[in-house]
Amino acid sequence: MTTRVLTGVTTTGIPHLGNYVGAIRPAIQAAAQDNTESYLFLANYHGLIKCHDPEMIAQSTQAVAATWLACGLDTERTTFYRQSDIPEIPELNWILTCITAKGLMNRAHAYKAAVDKNVAEDQDPDFEVGMGLYSYPILMSADILMFNAHKVPVGRDQIQHIEMARDIAQRFNYRFGKEIFTLPEAQTDDNVELLVGLDGRKMSKSYGNTIPLFLTPKQRQKAINQIITNLKEPGEPKFKGESPIFEIYQAFSTAEEYAEYERALNEGLAWGEAKKILAAKIGAELDSKTEVYNELMANPARIEEVLQAGAEKARKEARELLAQVKDAVGIRKLG
């Protein structure tokens, strides 16, 4: 049986090394597996919930698309599209909104967190809470149900949204007496690597501890030189836990290569030398991808061509499913 897997990538930033290790690389590897249909989309409508900077949305969309393509996404095996190029999604979003209980949205974690914050600050509970944030889980449900995905890879903080999509799908199927929607399942992987950043915390833009994904060798070395270490001199034993350098190297090496690297540090390899080795190891994997990325960023028309081809493929399927949905709810031609 073929398993359909759907992943959305929000277009509100430029991918960094943590995104590559934790999401991009494993998703591309998974998409290459037999018996898997992969759908990957740029969630630019979702981006509007938090980002109201038009240039950031546009630039991030281009950069995210270029990143996935440069990292080896096979667009023959994967349906790769931009959310806004599929008008059937917002149509489905409205139909699902009309059957979704307000109480379900009231329980959404992001909305509750915003309300709790306002209450704690003695504000009106809905102060600065937009309808995009409030109804975000319904749009996410439309993304998933439009293509009847079986599995949706998410972090644990997103599991609730997949459960909501199941609830909405079940409600629709029951109310209209047709099994139109597949009930999706959240796919979580406790083994997914969460790369540490320059300061040892999870690599995140909010912490300001990221390493950009595509750099020149000189820029990469400069970034890696900022990884925290202690004051141990060359010749002094150095151990895991004393610097994030161990975990970052491990994410780009085989078990044997990492064991050798750790042994060298345990035996006194200088921090500076270890950082040079780390930069070279990351460069061995990313330098060729950086070249492709820069070529794509210089030629956005090539990216657009790929996205339009993906949208055409996705829309063919979306139109068929939306027609079934509209017929089920009574939106039909007369006569």
C-alpha positions in Angstrom: 0.0 0.0 0.0 1.3 3.5 -0.9 1.5 5.9 2.0 0.8 9.6 1.2 3.0 12.0 3.3 2.4 15.8 3.3 4.7 18.4 4.7 4.2 22.2 4.8 7.1 24.7 5.2 6.2 28.2 6.4 7.7 31.0 4.4 8.8 33.5 7.1 12.5 33.1 7.3 15.7 31.8 5.7 16.6 28.2 6.4 19.5 27.5 8.7 21.7 24.5 9.5 19.2 23.3 12.2 16.4 23.3 9.6 18.5 21.2 7.3 19.5 18.6 9.8 16.1 18.4 11.6 13.7 18.7 8.6 15.0 19.1 5.1 17.5 16.3 4.9 15.3 13.6 6.6 12.2 14.7 4.5 14.1 14.4 1.2 15.4 10.9 2.3 11.9 9.8 3.2 10.5 11.0 -0.1 12.9 8.7 -2.0 11.5 5.6 -0.3 9.4 3.1 -2.3 5.6 3.1 -1.6 5.7 6.7 -0.5 3.9 9.6 -2.2 5.3 12.9 -1.0 3.6 16.3 -1.1 5.6 19.3 0.0 4.3 22.8 -0.1 5.4 26.4 0.7 2.8 27.5 3.2 2.8 31.2 2.3 -0.8 31.8 3.4 0.2 30.5 6.9 3.1 32.9 6.8 0.7 35.8 6.7 -0.5 34.9 10.2 2.6 36.2 11.9 4.5 38.1 9.2 3.0 41.3 7.7 6.2 42.3 5.8 5.5 41.6 2.1 9.1 41.6 1.1 10.0 39.0 3.8 7.1 36.8 2.6 8.3 37.0 -1.0 12.0 36.7 -0.3 11.5 33.8 2.1 9.3 32.0 -0.4 12.1 32.1 -3.0 14.8 31.2 -0.5 12.8 28.2 0.9 12.0 26.9 -2.5 15.6 27.3 -3.7 16.8 25.5 -0.5 14.7 22.4 -1.0 15.6 22.2 -4.7 19.3 22.7 -4.0 19.3 20.1 -1.3 18.1 17.5 -3.8 14.3 17.3 -3.7 13.2 15.1 -6.5 10.2 17.0 -8.0 9.4 14.0 -10.2 8.7 11.9 -7.1 7.4 14.8 -4.9 4.5 17.1 -5.7 6.1 20.4 -4.8 3.9 23.5 -4.9 3.1 26.9 -3.4 0.0 27.0 -1.2 -1.3 30.2 -2.8 -1.2 28.5 -6.3 -3.9 26.1 -5.3 -7.1 28.2 -5.0 -9.1 25.1 -4.1 -7.4 25.1 -0.7 -9.0 28.4 0.5 -12.3 27.2 -1.0 -12.1 24.0 1.0 -11.0 26.0 4.0 -14.3 28.0 4.0 -16.4 24.9 3.6 -14.6 23.2 6.5 -14.9 26.5 8.6 -18.7 26.2 8.2 -18.8 22.8 9.8 -16.2 23.3 12.5 -17.3 23.9 16.1 -16.0 27.2 17.6 -15.3 25.2 20.8 -12.7 23.2 18.9 -10.9 26.3 17.9 -11.1 27.7 21.4 -9.0 24.7 22.6 -6.2 25.3 20.1 -2.9 25.6 21.9 -1.7 28.8 20.1 -4.9 30.6 20.7 -5.0 29.6 24.3 -1.4 30.7 24.8 -2.2 34.1 23.3 -5.3 34.5 25.6 -3.3 33.4 28.7 -0.6 35.9 27.9 -3.1 38.7 27.6 -4.9 37.8 30.8 -1.6 37.6 32.6 -0.8 41.1 31.4 -4.3 42.4 32.4 -5.3 42.9 28.8 -8.5 42.0 27.0 -8.3 38.2 26.4 -8.4 38.7 22.6 -6.1 41.6 22.4 -4.2 41.5 19.1 -5.5 38.0 18.3 -6.2 37.9 14.6 -8.6 35.5 12.9 -5.6 34.0 11.1 -4.2 32.7 14.4 -7.6 31.7 15.7 -8.6 29.7 12.6 -5.2 28.5 11.6 -6.0 24.8 12.4 -8.8 24.9 9.9 -6.5 26.1 7.1 -4.0 23.4 8.1 -6.8 20.9 7.9 -7.7 22.0 4.4 -4.0 21.6 3.4 -4.0 18.1 4.7 -7.5 16.9 3.7 -7.3 18.4 0.2 -4.8 15.7 -0.7 -6.1 13.0 1.7 -2.7 12.6 3.3 -2.2 9.5 5.4 0.8 10.8 7.4 1.8 14.3 8.4 5.3 14.7 9.9 5.1 17.1 12.8 6.8 18.0 16.0 5.0 17.1 19.2 3.7 20.7 19.6 1.7 20.2 16.3 0.0 16.9 17.1 -3.1 18.7 18.3 -3.6 20.2 14.9 -3.5 16.8 13.2 -6.1 15.6 15.8 -8.3 18.6 14.9 -7.9 17.7 11.2 -9.1 14.2 12.0 -12.1 15.6 14.0 -13.1 17.9 11.1 -12.8 15.1 8.5 -14.9 12.8 10.7 -17.5 15.4 11.2 -17.7 16.1 7.5 -17.9 12.5 6.5 -20.6 11.7 9.0 -22.7 14.8 8.4 -22.8 14.4 4.7 -22.8 10.6 4.6 -19.8 10.2 2.3 -16.3 9.0 3.1 -14.6 11.7 1.1 -11.8 12.5 3.5 -9.0 10.2 4.8 -8.3 10.5 8.5 -4.7 11.7 8.7 -2.2 10.6 11.4 0.6 12.6 13.0 4.0 11.2 12.3 6.5 12.0 15.0 10.0 10.7 15.2 11.8 10.9 18.5 15.0 10.2 16.7 14.8 13.3 14.5 18.0 15.3 15.2 17.5 18.7 16.9 20.7 20.5 16.1 22.3 22.6 18.8 23.3 26.1 18.1 26.3 28.3 18.8 25.5 28.6 22.5 24.5 24.9 23.1 20.7 25.5 23.1 18.5 24.2 20.3 19.4 26.1 17.1 16.7 28.7 16.6 16.2 32.1 15.1 14.5 33.2 18.3 17.7 32.5 20.2 20.0 34.2 17.6 22.3 31.1 17.7 21.9 29.8 14.2 24.4 29.0 11.5 23.1 29.9 8.0 22.8 27.0 5.7 24.5 28.4 2.6 27.8 30.2 3.1 31.1 30.5 1.4 33.9 28.5 3.1 35.3 31.7 4.7 31.8 32.8 6.0 31.2 29.3 7.4 34.5 29.2 9.2 33.8 32.6 10.7 30.3 31.4 11.9 31.7 28.2 13.4 34.4 30.1 15.2 31.6 31.6 17.3 30.7 28.2 18.8 31.2 28.4 22.5 34.1 26.4 24.1 36.0 26.7 27.4 39.5 27.9 28.0 41.2 24.5 27.8 44.6 24.8 26.0 45.8 22.5 23.2 46.9 19.2 24.7 44.3 19.3 27.4 41.5 16.6 27.2 38.2 18.0 25.9 34.9 16.2 26.4 31.3 16.2 25.1 29.2 18.6 27.1 32.0 21.2 27.1 31.1 22.6 23.7 28.3 22.1 21.0 31.0 21.3 18.6 30.7 17.6 19.3 26.9 17.4 18.5 27.3 19.5 15.4 30.1 17.4 14.0 28.1 14.2 14.8 25.2 15.5 12.6 27.4 15.6 9.5 29.5 12.5 10.0 29.3 8.7 10.1 29.6 6.9 13.4 33.2 6.0 12.7 34.1 9.6 11.7 32.5 11.0 14.9 34.3 8.4 17.1 37.6 9.5 15.6 36.8 13.2 16.1 35.7 12.7 19.7 38.8 10.6 20.4 41.0 13.4 19.0 39.4 16.0 21.2 39.6 13.7 24.3 43.3 13.5 23.6 43.8 17.2 23.4 43.0 18.5 19.9 42.9 22.3 20.0 39.5 23.9 19.8 40.6 26.0 16.9 41.8 23.0 14.9 38.6 21.1 15.8 36.5 24.0 14.4 38.5 23.9 11.1 37.8 20.2 10.8 34.1 20.8 11.5 33.9 23.6 8.9 35.5 21.3 6.3 33.1 18.4 7.2 30.0 20.6 6.8 31.5 22.1 3.6 31.9 18.7 2.1 28.2 18.2 2.3 26.9 21.7 1.6 29.4 23.4 -0.8 27.9 21.8 -4.0 24.4 22.5 -2.7 25.4 26.1 -2.0 26.5 26.5 -5.6 23.1 25.3 -6.9 21.2 27.5 -4.3 23.1 30.6 -5.5 22.3 29.8 -9.1 18.6 29.4 -8.3 18.4 32.6 -6.3 20.0 34.4 -9.3 17.3 32.9 -11.6 13.9 33.0 -9.8 12.2 32.1 -13.1 13.6 28.6 -12.9 12.1 28.2 -9.4 8.8 29.6 -10.6 8.7 27.1 -13.5 9.2 24.2 -11.0 6.5 25.5 -8.7 4.0 26.0 -11.5 4.6 22.5 -12.8 4.0 21.2 -9.2 0.9 23.4 -8.9 -0.5 22.0 -12.1 -0.1 18.5 -10.9 -1.6 19.4 -7.5 -4.5 21.3 -8.9 -5.7 18.5 -11.1 -6.2 16.4 -8.0 -7.5 19.3 -5.9 -10.2 20.1 -8.4 -11.4 16.5 -8.4 -11.7 16.3 -4.6 -13.2 19.8 -4.3 -15.9 18.8 -6.8 -16.9 15.9 -4.6 -16.9 18.1 -1.5 -19.1 20.8 -3.2 -21.5 18.2 -4.5 -21.8 16.7 -1.0 -22.7 20.0 0.6 -25.2 20.9 -2.2 -23.2 23.3 -4.3 -24.0 22.0 -7.7 -25.0 23.0 -11.2 -28.7 23.3 -11.9 -30.4 21.1 -14.4 
